[in-house]
């Protein structure tokens, strides 16, 4: 094992939260159009081993359209867009059932989450999806995510679950994203067309030269193949998440990566928490202000979350998830963060104990006005 492979295996082993994207070509047998059961069982063993090490796992799984085409008699011809959507509707049931079977046998609760890229890019939907996924992980479940292909037309045309995987990794603040594919990594050129193509084990920075190696600009999401994977890497690395492109056809692909199997690592320069807090600190136009008492200001400096009881005044209009400034009693800015409540709800609960919030709001919300993971001292 070379030094780069050993470092890559260490990155996967050290990750607290891992997103694994599984391609259709791995999950679905081409000859039969059915689930590759032996391969899926081996992957489930790998996931169980990661969970036993205390790692959290999110799966982004392709395969619904491929499974549905066989059931609807569409396997032998290229289906129309509406037929792909129909195939997705049929195949999604089989895909979810396959994951449920193999993971439940290993003692894990399994959750199905259907997303589109819009759910990861539109702010309100993003926050709702993020809260659902982080709650599932906190409760010990394994989310299995697929695109909602019955309604997402653009995503079907591009077949871009690589980018969806990167957006999910960004959304849940994952430390590592693994793209299991039918290729083992990035080369200086297409190795099927150029015998002199050289394998690249590690990419410390995504340059125009790296994008060119992938077959063009990584922003050209319609080009497919390696270009979409490099685009996924740009998203993941910017979020502080290492990304790995690895061949997944052999059994136990995650175990093989951990043991130093050949793959390409795109290396993040900072952790997800650091990147997130840098983004919060750099917000140029916060939407509102929260004034806090002396005790709350002291608690924030000690690393605590901001509780409603410590808030004495709410200024401005903001929605849940918007950036706000936190001021001490003298009007000095001491922190910035993402509000867990809108300004209207914040006004209702300021100065109140967490046990009173449900009665005041009519629903059970978060105990914190700003969670410490969403807060930066200035």
C-alpha positions as YAML, in Angstrom:
chain: A
units: angstrom
residues:
- id: 1
  name: UNK
  ca: [0.00, 0.00, 0.00]
- id: 2
  name: UNK
  ca: [1.40, 3.42, -0.92]
- id: 3
  name: UNK
  ca: [1.29, 6.46, 1.34]
- id: 4
  name: UNK
  ca: [-1.58, 8.08, -0.57]
- id: 5
  name: UNK
  ca: [-3.76, 4.97, -0.32]
- id: 6
  name: UNK
  ca: [-3.01, 4.67, 3.40]
- id: 7
  name: UNK
  ca: [-3.94, 8.32, 3.95]
- id: 8
  name: UNK
  ca: [-7.17, 7.82, 2.04]
- id: 9
  name: UNK
  ca: [-8.12, 4.81, 4.13]
- id: 10
  name: UNK
  ca: [-7.43, 6.84, 7.26]
- id: 11
  name: UNK
  ca: [-9.70, 9.64, 6.05]
- id: 12
  name: UNK
  ca: [-12.60, 7.23, 5.67]
- id: 13
  name: UNK
  ca: [-11.93, 5.54, 9.01]
- id: 14
  name: UNK
  ca: [-11.66, 8.89, 10.83]
- id: 15
  name: UNK
  ca: [-14.86, 10.37, 9.39]
- id: 16
  name: UNK
  ca: [-17.65, 10.89, 11.88]
- id: 17
  name: UNK
  ca: [-20.37, 11.16, 9.23]
- id: 18
  name: UNK
  ca: [-20.11, 9.55, 5.79]
- id: 19
  name: UNK
  ca: [-22.33, 9.88, 2.71]
- id: 20
  name: UNK
  ca: [-22.08, 6.95, 0.27]
- id: 21
  name: UNK
  ca: [-23.43, 7.29, -3.26]
- id: 22
  name: UNK
  ca: [-24.21, 4.02, -5.04]
- id: 23
  name: UNK
  ca: [-24.57, 4.00, -8.83]
- id: 24
  name: UNK
  ca: [-27.17, 2.03, -10.78]
- id: 25
  name: UNK
  ca: [-24.53, -0.01, -12.60]
- id: 26
  name: UNK
  ca: [-23.43, -1.49, -9.27]
- id: 27
  name: UNK
  ca: [-26.81, -2.07, -7.68]
- id: 28
  name: UNK
  ca: [-28.70, -3.44, -10.68]
- id: 29
  name: UNK
  ca: [-27.58, -6.47, -12.69]
- id: 30
  name: UNK
  ca: [-27.48, -5.48, -16.35]
- id: 31
  name: UNK
  ca: [-28.43, -8.92, -17.66]
- id: 32
  name: UNK
  ca: [-31.54, -9.34, -15.52]
- id: 33
  name: UNK
  ca: [-32.50, -5.80, -14.51]
- id: 34
  name: UNK
  ca: [-32.89, -6.98, -10.90]
- id: 35
  name: UNK
  ca: [-31.04, -6.10, -7.69]
- id: 36
  name: UNK
  ca: [-27.52, -7.51, -7.39]
- id: 37
  name: UNK
  ca: [-28.24, -9.18, -4.06]
- id: 38
  name: UNK
  ca: [-24.81, -10.64, -3.29]
- id: 39
  name: UNK
  ca: [-23.12, -7.30, -3.88]
- id: 40
  name: UNK
  ca: [-25.72, -5.43, -1.81]
- id: 41
  name: UNK
  ca: [-25.32, -7.86, 1.10]
- id: 42
  name: UNK
  ca: [-21.55, -7.28, 1.07]
- id: 43
  name: UNK
  ca: [-22.03, -3.51, 1.04]
- id: 44
  name: UNK
  ca: [-24.48, -3.79, 3.94]
- id: 45
  name: UNK
  ca: [-21.78, -5.67, 5.88]
- id: 46
  name: UNK
  ca: [-19.41, -2.75, 5.21]
- id: 47
  name: UNK
  ca: [-22.02, -0.26, 6.43]
- id: 48
  name: UNK
  ca: [-22.62, -2.34, 9.57]
- id: 49
  name: UNK
  ca: [-18.88, -2.35, 10.27]
- id: 50
  name: UNK
  ca: [-18.78, 1.45, 9.95]
- id: 51
  name: UNK
  ca: [-21.71, 1.81, 12.32]
- id: 52
  name: UNK
  ca: [-19.98, -0.52, 14.79]
- id: 53
  name: UNK
  ca: [-17.05, 1.94, 14.77]
- id: 54
  name: UNK
  ca: [-19.44, 4.73, 15.74]
- id: 55
  name: UNK
  ca: [-19.72, 6.30, 12.30]
- id: 56
  name: UNK
  ca: [-22.98, 7.74, 10.96]
- id: 57
  name: UNK
  ca: [-23.92, 6.71, 7.42]
- id: 58
  name: UNK
  ca: [-26.18, 8.24, 4.78]
- id: 59
  name: UNK
  ca: [-26.81, 6.37, 1.52]
- id: 60
  name: UNK
  ca: [-27.62, 8.07, -1.77]
- id: 61
  name: UNK
  ca: [-28.85, 5.31, -4.03]
- id: 62
  name: UNK
  ca: [-29.53, 5.23, -7.75]
- id: 63
  name: UNK
  ca: [-31.37, 2.34, -9.34]
- id: 64
  name: UNK
  ca: [-35.10, 3.10, -9.23]
- id: 65
  name: UNK
  ca: [-35.47, 3.75, -12.96]
- id: 66
  name: UNK
  ca: [-33.37, 0.72, -13.91]
- id: 67
  name: UNK
  ca: [-35.44, -1.57, -11.67]
- id: 68
  name: UNK
  ca: [-38.74, -0.11, -12.86]
- id: 69
  name: UNK
  ca: [-37.90, -0.45, -16.55]
- id: 70
  name: UNK
  ca: [-37.74, -4.22, -16.21]
- id: 71
  name: UNK
  ca: [-41.08, -4.39, -14.41]
- id: 72
  name: UNK
  ca: [-42.80, -2.27, -17.06]
- id: 73
  name: UNK
  ca: [-41.27, -4.03, -20.06]
- id: 74
  name: UNK
  ca: [-39.09, -1.04, -21.00]
- id: 75
  name: UNK
  ca: [-35.70, -2.69, -20.58]
- id: 76
  name: UNK
  ca: [-35.06, -3.37, -24.28]
- id: 77
  name: UNK
  ca: [-35.59, 0.14, -25.64]
- id: 78
  name: UNK
  ca: [-34.78, 3.69, -24.67]
- id: 79
  name: UNK
  ca: [-37.78, 5.01, -22.73]
- id: 80
  name: UNK
  ca: [-39.36, 8.43, -23.16]
- id: 81
  name: UNK
  ca: [-39.16, 10.94, -20.32]
- id: 82
  name: UNK
  ca: [-42.65, 10.15, -19.02]
- id: 83
  name: UNK
  ca: [-41.83, 6.44, -19.20]
- id: 84
  name: UNK
  ca: [-38.70, 7.04, -17.10]
- id: 85
  name: UNK
  ca: [-40.86, 8.77, -14.53]
- id: 86
  name: UNK
  ca: [-43.28, 5.85, -14.52]
- id: 87
  name: UNK
  ca: [-40.37, 3.43, -14.18]
- id: 88
  name: UNK
  ca: [-39.05, 5.44, -11.23]
- id: 89
  name: UNK
  ca: [-42.41, 5.19, -9.50]
- id: 90
  name: UNK
  ca: [-42.42, 1.39, -9.86]
- id: 91
  name: UNK
  ca: [-38.72, 0.86, -9.19]
- id: 92
  name: UNK
  ca: [-38.55, 3.06, -6.11]
- id: 93
  name: UNK
  ca: [-40.65, 0.54, -4.17]
- id: 94
  name: UNK
  ca: [-38.29, -2.28, -5.07]
- id: 95
  name: UNK
  ca: [-35.21, -0.19, -4.36]
- id: 96
  name: UNK
  ca: [-36.41, 0.85, -0.92]
- id: 97
  name: UNK
  ca: [-37.44, -2.71, -0.08]
- id: 98
  name: UNK
  ca: [-34.01, -4.06, -1.04]
- id: 99
  name: UNK
  ca: [-32.22, -1.60, 1.24]
- id: 100
  name: UNK
  ca: [-34.72, -2.23, 4.04]
- id: 101
  name: UNK
  ca: [-34.16, -5.99, 3.87]
- id: 102
  name: UNK
  ca: [-30.38, -5.97, 4.00]
- id: 103
  name: UNK
  ca: [-30.02, -3.24, 6.63]
- id: 104
  name: UNK
  ca: [-32.81, -4.36, 8.94]
- id: 105
  name: UNK
  ca: [-31.26, -7.84, 9.04]
- id: 106
  name: UNK
  ca: [-28.22, -6.14, 10.55]
- id: 107
  name: UNK
  ca: [-30.28, -4.37, 13.18]
- id: 108
  name: UNK
  ca: [-30.68, -0.91, 11.65]
- id: 109
  name: UNK
  ca: [-33.78, 1.24, 11.20]
- id: 110
  name: UNK
  ca: [-33.99, 2.39, 7.57]
- id: 111
  name: UNK
  ca: [-35.54, 5.63, 6.34]
- id: 112
  name: UNK
  ca: [-36.46, 6.49, 2.77]
- id: 113
  name: UNK
  ca: [-36.00, 10.13, 1.77]
- id: 114
  name: UNK
  ca: [-36.88, 11.36, -1.73]
- id: 115
  name: UNK
  ca: [-35.20, 14.61, -2.75]
- id: 116
  name: UNK
  ca: [-34.67, 16.71, -5.81]
- id: 117
  name: UNK
  ca: [-31.80, 19.13, -6.31]
- id: 118
  name: UNK
  ca: [-34.32, 21.88, -5.61]
- id: 119
  name: UNK
  ca: [-34.74, 20.50, -2.09]
- id: 120
  name: UNK
  ca: [-31.04, 21.07, -1.51]
- id: 121
  name: UNK
  ca: [-30.90, 24.53, -3.09]
- id: 122
  name: UNK
  ca: [-34.11, 26.32, -2.03]
- id: 123
  name: UNK
  ca: [-33.59, 27.62, 1.51]
- id: 124
  name: UNK
  ca: [-36.81, 26.59, 3.29]
- id: 125
  name: UNK
  ca: [-36.83, 23.12, 1.75]
- id: 126
  name: UNK
  ca: [-33.12, 22.79, 2.52]
- id: 127
  name: UNK
  ca: [-33.65, 23.54, 6.20]
- id: 128
  name: UNK
  ca: [-36.54, 21.09, 6.46]
- id: 129
  name: UNK
  ca: [-34.56, 18.34, 4.76]
- id: 130
  name: UNK
  ca: [-31.46, 19.04, 6.87]
- id: 131
  name: UNK
  ca: [-33.47, 18.87, 10.10]
- id: 132
  name: UNK
  ca: [-35.12, 15.60, 9.06]
- id: 133
  name: UNK
  ca: [-31.82, 13.96, 8.09]
- id: 134
  name: UNK
  ca: [-29.92, 15.09, 11.19]
- id: 135
  name: UNK
  ca: [-32.81, 13.89, 13.38]
- id: 136
  name: UNK
  ca: [-32.79, 10.47, 11.68]
- id: 137
  name: UNK
  ca: [-29.04, 10.19, 12.28]
- id: 138
  name: UNK
  ca: [-29.40, 11.26, 15.90]
- id: 139
  name: UNK
  ca: [-32.02, 8.54, 16.40]
- id: 140
  name: UNK
  ca: [-29.74, 5.89, 14.90]
- id: 141
  name: UNK
  ca: [-31.47, 5.37, 11.55]
- id: 142
  name: UNK
  ca: [-29.76, 5.02, 8.17]
- id: 143
  name: UNK
  ca: [-31.34, 7.38, 5.61]
- id: 144
  name: UNK
  ca: [-31.50, 6.02, 2.07]
- id: 145
  name: UNK
  ca: [-31.88, 8.95, -0.33]
- id: 146
  name: UNK
  ca: [-32.89, 8.94, -3.95]
- id: 147
  name: UNK
  ca: [-34.01, 11.62, -6.33]
- id: 148
  name: UNK
  ca: [-37.75, 12.04, -6.58]
- id: 149
  name: UNK
  ca: [-37.55, 11.04, -10.22]
- id: 150
  name: UNK
  ca: [-41.31, 10.87, -10.73]
- id: 151
  name: UNK
  ca: [-41.41, 14.68, -10.68]
- id: 152
  name: UNK
  ca: [-37.78, 15.80, -11.23]
- id: 153
  name: UNK
  ca: [-37.43, 16.00, -14.99]
- id: 154
  name: UNK
  ca: [-34.09, 17.82, -15.26]
- id: 155
  name: UNK
  ca: [-32.41, 15.41, -12.84]
- id: 156
  name: UNK
  ca: [-33.52, 12.42, -14.92]
- id: 157
  name: UNK
  ca: [-32.06, 13.95, -18.08]
- id: 158
  name: UNK
  ca: [-28.71, 14.58, -16.41]
- id: 159
  name: UNK
  ca: [-28.66, 11.45, -14.24]
- id: 160
  name: UNK
  ca: [-26.76, 13.52, -11.72]
- id: 161
  name: UNK
  ca: [-26.90, 11.65, -8.41]
- id: 162
  name: UNK
  ca: [-23.23, 12.54, -7.95]
- id: 163
  name: UNK
  ca: [-24.17, 16.19, -7.45]
- id: 164
  name: UNK
  ca: [-27.13, 15.20, -5.27]
- id: 165
  name: UNK
  ca: [-24.74, 13.17, -3.12]
- id: 166
  name: UNK
  ca: [-22.47, 16.19, -2.74]
- id: 167
  name: UNK
  ca: [-25.40, 18.44, -1.81]
- id: 168
  name: UNK
  ca: [-26.54, 15.89, 0.78]
- id: 169
  name: UNK
  ca: [-23.00, 15.75, 2.20]
- id: 170
  name: UNK
  ca: [-23.03, 19.54, 2.41]
- id: 171
  name: UNK
  ca: [-26.49, 19.52, 3.98]
- id: 172
  name: UNK
  ca: [-25.63, 17.10, 6.80]
- id: 173
  name: UNK
  ca: [-22.08, 18.44, 7.35]
- id: 174
  name: UNK
  ca: [-20.51, 15.11, 6.39]
- id: 175
  name: UNK
  ca: [-16.78, 14.58, 6.80]
- id: 176
  name: UNK
  ca: [-16.49, 12.24, 3.83]
- id: 177
  name: UNK
  ca: [-18.36, 11.53, 0.58]
- id: 178
  name: UNK
  ca: [-17.73, 8.26, -1.26]
- id: 179
  name: UNK
  ca: [-18.85, 7.89, -4.87]
- id: 180
  name: UNK
  ca: [-18.98, 4.18, -5.65]
- id: 181
  name: UNK
  ca: [-18.87, 3.85, -9.40]
- id: 182
  name: UNK
  ca: [-17.78, 1.66, -12.30]
- id: 183
  name: UNK
  ca: [-14.52, 3.65, -12.51]
- id: 184
  name: UNK
  ca: [-11.69, 3.60, -9.98]
- id: 185
  name: UNK
  ca: [-10.86, 7.30, -10.02]
- id: 186
  name: UNK
  ca: [-9.60, 10.24, -12.03]
- id: 187
  name: UNK
  ca: [-7.05, 9.92, -14.86]
- id: 188
  name: UNK
  ca: [-5.14, 12.53, -16.83]
- id: 189
  name: UNK
  ca: [-7.25, 11.44, -19.83]
- id: 190
  name: UNK
  ca: [-9.91, 8.88, -20.63]
- id: 191
  name: UNK
  ca: [-8.06, 5.56, -20.07]
- id: 192
  name: UNK
  ca: [-10.39, 3.72, -22.46]
- id: 193
  name: UNK
  ca: [-9.20, 5.96, -25.30]
- id: 194
  name: UNK
  ca: [-5.68, 6.93, -24.27]
- id: 195
  name: UNK
  ca: [-3.22, 4.23, -23.24]
- id: 196
  name: UNK
  ca: [-0.87, 6.85, -21.77]
- id: 197
  name: UNK
  ca: [-3.47, 8.14, -19.30]
- id: 198
  name: UNK
  ca: [-2.07, 8.35, -15.77]
- id: 199
  name: UNK
  ca: [-4.05, 7.63, -12.62]
- id: 200
  name: UNK
  ca: [-4.32, 10.49, -10.07]
- id: 201
  name: UNK
  ca: [-4.56, 9.22, -6.48]
- id: 202
  name: UNK
  ca: [-5.06, 12.59, -4.76]
- id: 203
  name: UNK
  ca: [-6.31, 16.03, -5.77]
- id: 204
  name: UNK
  ca: [-5.38, 18.73, -3.23]
- id: 205
  name: UNK
  ca: [-7.00, 21.49, -5.31]
- id: 206
  name: UNK
  ca: [-9.47, 21.46, -8.23]
- id: 207
  name: UNK
  ca: [-7.86, 23.51, -11.00]
- id: 208
  name: UNK
  ca: [-8.92, 24.11, -14.62]
- id: 209
  name: UNK
  ca: [-6.40, 21.41, -15.53]
- id: 210
  name: UNK
  ca: [-8.21, 18.91, -13.30]
- id: 211
  name: UNK
  ca: [-11.54, 19.88, -14.86]
- id: 212
  name: UNK
  ca: [-10.05, 19.36, -18.31]
- id: 213
  name: UNK
  ca: [-8.92, 15.87, -17.32]
- id: 214
  name: UNK
  ca: [-12.52, 15.10, -16.42]
- id: 215
  name: UNK
  ca: [-13.61, 15.80, -19.98]
- id: 216
  name: UNK
  ca: [-14.40, 19.50, -19.84]
- id: 217
  name: UNK
  ca: [-15.51, 22.10, -17.39]
- id: 218
  name: UNK
  ca: [-17.03, 20.63, -14.25]
- id: 219
  name: UNK
  ca: [-19.81, 23.20, -14.49]
- id: 220
  name: UNK
  ca: [-21.16, 21.48, -17.59]
- id: 221
  name: UNK
  ca: [-23.53, 19.16, -15.75]
- id: 222
  name: UNK
  ca: [-24.97, 17.80, -18.96]
- id: 223
  name: UNK
  ca: [-21.70, 16.15, -20.01]
- id: 224
  name: UNK
  ca: [-22.11, 13.37, -17.46]
- id: 225
  name: UNK
  ca: [-19.46, 10.89, -16.38]
- id: 226
  name: UNK
  ca: [-16.32, 12.17, -14.70]
- id: 227
  name: UNK
  ca: [-17.22, 15.84, -15.21]
- id: 228
  name: UNK
  ca: [-20.21, 15.53, -12.86]
- id: 229
  name: UNK
  ca: [-18.01, 13.77, -10.32]
- id: 230
  name: UNK
  ca: [-15.50, 16.61, -10.33]
- id: 231
  name: UNK
  ca: [-18.38, 19.07, -9.95]
- id: 232
  name: UNK
  ca: [-19.55, 17.01, -6.97]
- id: 233
  name: UNK
  ca: [-16.03, 17.22, -5.58]
- id: 234
  name: UNK
  ca: [-16.05, 21.02, -5.86]
- id: 235
  name: UNK
  ca: [-19.28, 21.15, -3.84]
- id: 236
  name: UNK
  ca: [-18.07, 18.67, -1.23]
- id: 237
  name: UNK
  ca: [-14.59, 20.14, -0.73]
- id: 238
  name: UNK
  ca: [-16.02, 23.66, -0.41]
- id: 239
  name: UNK
  ca: [-18.15, 22.31, 2.44]
- id: 240
  name: UNK
  ca: [-15.12, 20.85, 4.22]
- id: 241
  name: UNK
  ca: [-15.88, 17.29, 3.12]
- id: 242
  name: UNK
  ca: [-13.27, 14.93, 1.64]
- id: 243
  name: UNK
  ca: [-14.51, 13.07, -1.43]
- id: 244
  name: UNK
  ca: [-13.45, 9.72, -2.87]
- id: 245
  name: UNK
  ca: [-14.15, 8.23, -6.30]
- id: 246
  name: UNK
  ca: [-13.76, 4.46, -6.12]
- id: 247
  name: UNK
  ca: [-14.57, 1.37, -8.15]
- id: 248
  name: UNK
  ca: [-17.42, -0.44, -6.48]
- id: 249
  name: UNK
  ca: [-17.97, -3.60, -8.52]
- id: 250
  name: UNK
  ca: [-15.99, -5.91, -6.26]
- id: 251
  name: UNK
  ca: [-17.55, -7.11, -3.00]
- id: 252
  name: UNK
  ca: [-16.98, -5.04, 0.14]
- id: 253
  name: UNK
  ca: [-15.97, -1.81, -1.64]
- id: 254
  name: UNK
  ca: [-15.91, 0.29, 1.55]
- id: 255
  name: UNK
  ca: [-13.72, -2.21, 3.33]
- id: 256
  name: UNK
  ca: [-11.38, -2.13, 0.35]
- id: 257
  name: UNK
  ca: [-11.15, 1.68, 0.45]
- id: 258
  name: UNK
  ca: [-10.36, 1.53, 4.16]
- id: 259
  name: UNK
  ca: [-7.60, -0.98, 3.39]
- id: 260
  name: UNK
  ca: [-6.02, 1.33, 0.84]
- id: 261
  name: UNK
  ca: [-7.62, 0.23, -2.44]
- id: 262
  name: UNK
  ca: [-6.91, 2.36, -5.50]
- id: 263
  name: UNK
  ca: [-9.17, 5.40, -5.68]
- id: 264
  name: UNK
  ca: [-8.98, 9.17, -6.11]
- id: 265
  name: UNK
  ca: [-9.31, 11.46, -3.09]
- id: 266
  name: UNK
  ca: [-10.31, 15.11, -3.37]
- id: 267
  name: UNK
  ca: [-8.97, 16.67, -0.17]
- id: 268
  name: UNK
  ca: [-10.79, 19.35, 1.83]
- id: 269
  name: UNK
  ca: [-8.67, 21.98, 3.51]
- id: 270
  name: UNK
  ca: [-10.94, 22.49, 6.53]
- id: 271
  name: UNK
  ca: [-13.53, 20.57, 8.54]
- id: 272
  name: UNK
  ca: [-17.29, 20.90, 7.86]
- id: 273
  name: UNK
  ca: [-17.80, 22.71, 11.18]
- id: 274
  name: UNK
  ca: [-15.01, 25.18, 10.41]
- id: 275
  name: UNK
  ca: [-16.36, 25.90, 6.93]
- id: 276
  name: UNK
  ca: [-19.89, 26.34, 8.23]
- id: 277
  name: UNK
  ca: [-18.80, 28.75, 10.94]
- id: 278
  name: UNK
  ca: [-16.65, 30.71, 8.50]
- id: 279
  name: UNK
  ca: [-19.71, 31.09, 6.30]
- id: 280
  name: UNK
  ca: [-21.84, 32.27, 9.22]
- id: 281
  name: UNK
  ca: [-19.17, 34.75, 10.34]
- id: 282
  name: UNK
  ca: [-18.89, 36.13, 6.81]
- id: 283
  name: UNK
  ca: [-22.58, 36.89, 6.34]
- id: 284
  name: UNK
  ca: [-22.57, 40.54, 5.23]
- id: 285
  name: UNK
  ca: [-26.24, 41.34, 5.79]
- id: 286
  name: UNK
  ca: [-27.73, 39.64, 8.85]
- id: 287
  name: UNK
  ca: [-31.52, 39.85, 8.88]
- id: 288
  name: UNK
  ca: [-32.02, 40.82, 12.52]
- id: 289
  name: UNK
  ca: [-30.61, 41.18, 16.02]
- id: 290
  name: UNK
  ca: [-31.04, 39.44, 19.36]
- id: 291
  name: UNK
  ca: [-30.09, 41.30, 22.55]
- id: 292
  name: UNK
  ca: [-29.07, 39.04, 25.43]
- id: 293
  name: UNK
  ca: [-28.57, 39.46, 29.17]
- id: 294
  name: UNK
  ca: [-25.28, 39.16, 31.06]
- id: 295
  name: UNK
  ca: [-25.78, 35.50, 31.92]
- id: 296
  name: UNK
  ca: [-26.50, 34.50, 28.32]
- id: 297
  name: UNK
  ca: [-23.48, 36.46, 27.07]
- id: 298
  name: UNK
  ca: [-21.26, 34.65, 29.55]
- id: 299
  name: UNK
  ca: [-22.73, 31.26, 28.57]
- id: 300
  name: UNK
  ca: [-22.09, 31.95, 24.88]
- id: 301
  name: UNK
  ca: [-18.44, 32.75, 25.58]
- id: 302
  name: UNK
  ca: [-18.21, 29.44, 27.48]
- id: 303
  name: UNK
  ca: [-19.40, 27.54, 24.40]
- id: 304
  name: UNK
  ca: [-23.12, 27.15, 25.13]
- id: 305
  name: UNK
  ca: [-26.09, 27.59, 22.82]
- id: 306
  name: UNK
  ca: [-28.32, 30.66, 23.08]
- id: 307
  name: UNK
  ca: [-31.52, 29.81, 24.94]
- id: 308
  name: UNK
  ca: [-34.72, 31.88, 24.73]
- id: 309
  name: UNK
  ca: [-34.49, 32.64, 28.44]
- id: 310
  name: UNK
  ca: [-31.40, 34.78, 27.86]
- id: 311
  name: UNK
  ca: [-32.89, 36.92, 25.08]
- id: 312
  name: UNK
  ca: [-34.20, 40.31, 26.21]
- id: 313
  name: UNK
  ca: [-35.04, 41.92, 22.86]
- id: 314
  name: UNK
  ca: [-35.75, 40.88, 19.26]
- id: 315
  name: UNK
  ca: [-35.00, 43.41, 16.50]
- id: 316
  name: UNK
  ca: [-35.81, 43.25, 12.80]
- id: 317
  name: UNK
  ca: [-37.72, 40.72, 10.75]
- id: 318
  name: UNK
  ca: [-36.22, 37.35, 9.98]
- id: 319
  name: UNK
  ca: [-37.24, 33.79, 9.19]
- id: 320
  name: UNK
  ca: [-36.04, 30.52, 10.64]
- id: 321
  name: UNK
  ca: [-32.56, 29.80, 9.35]
- id: 322
  name: UNK
  ca: [-31.67, 33.45, 8.68]
- id: 323
  name: UNK
  ca: [-28.44, 34.93, 10.02]
- id: 324
  name: UNK
  ca: [-28.80, 37.26, 13.01]
- id: 325
  name: UNK
  ca: [-26.42, 39.32, 15.15]
- id: 326
  name: UNK
  ca: [-26.25, 38.71, 18.90]
- id: 327
  name: UNK
  ca: [-25.68, 41.83, 21.03]
- id: 328
  name: UNK
  ca: [-24.88, 42.09, 24.73]
- id: 329
  name: UNK
  ca: [-26.74, 44.40, 27.07]
- id: 330
  name: UNK
  ca: [-24.44, 47.29, 26.10]
- id: 331
  name: UNK
  ca: [-25.25, 46.86, 22.40]
- id: 332
  name: UNK
  ca: [-21.88, 45.31, 21.51]
- id: 333
  name: UNK
  ca: [-21.89, 42.51, 18.94]
- id: 334
  name: UNK
  ca: [-20.65, 39.30, 20.54]
- id: 335
  name: UNK
  ca: [-21.79, 36.62, 18.10]
- id: 336
  name: UNK
  ca: [-23.56, 35.76, 14.89]
- id: 337
  name: UNK
  ca: [-25.69, 32.75, 14.21]
- id: 338
  name: UNK
  ca: [-28.57, 31.11, 12.38]
- id: 339
  name: UNK
  ca: [-31.90, 31.61, 14.13]
- id: 340
  name: UNK
  ca: [-33.93, 28.51, 14.96]
- id: 341
  name: UNK
  ca: [-37.10, 30.63, 15.04]
- id: 342
  name: UNK
  ca: [-38.60, 33.44, 13.01]
- id: 343
  name: UNK
  ca: [-38.65, 36.92, 14.53]
- id: 344
  name: UNK
  ca: [-42.38, 36.55, 15.26]
- id: 345
  name: UNK
  ca: [-41.88, 33.31, 17.21]
- id: 346
  name: UNK
  ca: [-38.68, 34.62, 18.81]
- id: 347
  name: UNK
  ca: [-40.62, 37.58, 20.22]
- id: 348
  name: UNK
  ca: [-43.16, 35.18, 21.74]
- id: 349
  name: UNK
  ca: [-40.60, 33.05, 23.54]
- id: 350
  name: UNK
  ca: [-37.86, 35.52, 24.48]
- id: 351
  name: UNK
  ca: [-37.13, 35.48, 28.20]
- id: 352
  name: UNK
  ca: [-38.98, 32.19, 28.65]
- id: 353
  name: UNK
  ca: [-37.76, 28.79, 29.82]
- id: 354
  name: UNK
  ca: [-37.50, 25.96, 27.29]
- id: 355
  name: UNK
  ca: [-40.24, 24.02, 29.11]
- id: 356
  name: UNK
  ca: [-42.71, 26.82, 28.26]
- id: 357
  name: UNK
  ca: [-42.07, 26.96, 24.50]
- id: 358
  name: UNK
  ca: [-44.62, 24.42, 23.30]
- id: 359
  name: UNK
  ca: [-47.47, 26.10, 25.19]
- id: 360
  name: UNK
  ca: [-46.45, 29.52, 23.85]
- id: 361
  name: UNK
  ca: [-45.98, 28.46, 20.22]
- id: 362
  name: UNK
  ca: [-48.50, 25.67, 19.83]
- id: 363
  name: UNK
  ca: [-45.82, 23.25, 18.63]
- id: 364
  name: UNK
  ca: [-42.68, 21.60, 19.96]
- id: 365
  name: UNK
  ca: [-39.68, 23.41, 18.50]
- id: 366
  name: UNK
  ca: [-35.99, 23.46, 19.37]
- id: 367
  name: UNK
  ca: [-34.90, 24.29, 22.89]
- id: 368
  name: UNK
  ca: [-32.31, 26.75, 21.59]
- id: 369
  name: UNK
  ca: [-32.83, 30.12, 19.94]
- id: 370
  name: UNK
  ca: [-29.46, 29.53, 18.24]
- id: 371
  name: UNK
  ca: [-27.69, 26.18, 18.55]
- id: 372
  name: UNK
  ca: [-23.97, 26.39, 19.30]
- id: 373
  name: UNK
  ca: [-23.18, 24.55, 16.02]
- id: 374
  name: UNK
  ca: [-24.85, 27.46, 14.20]
- id: 375
  name: UNK
  ca: [-23.20, 30.21, 16.22]
- id: 376
  name: UNK
  ca: [-19.85, 32.03, 15.93]
- id: 377
  name: UNK
  ca: [-18.32, 34.36, 18.52]
- id: 378
  name: UNK
  ca: [-16.90, 37.61, 17.18]
...
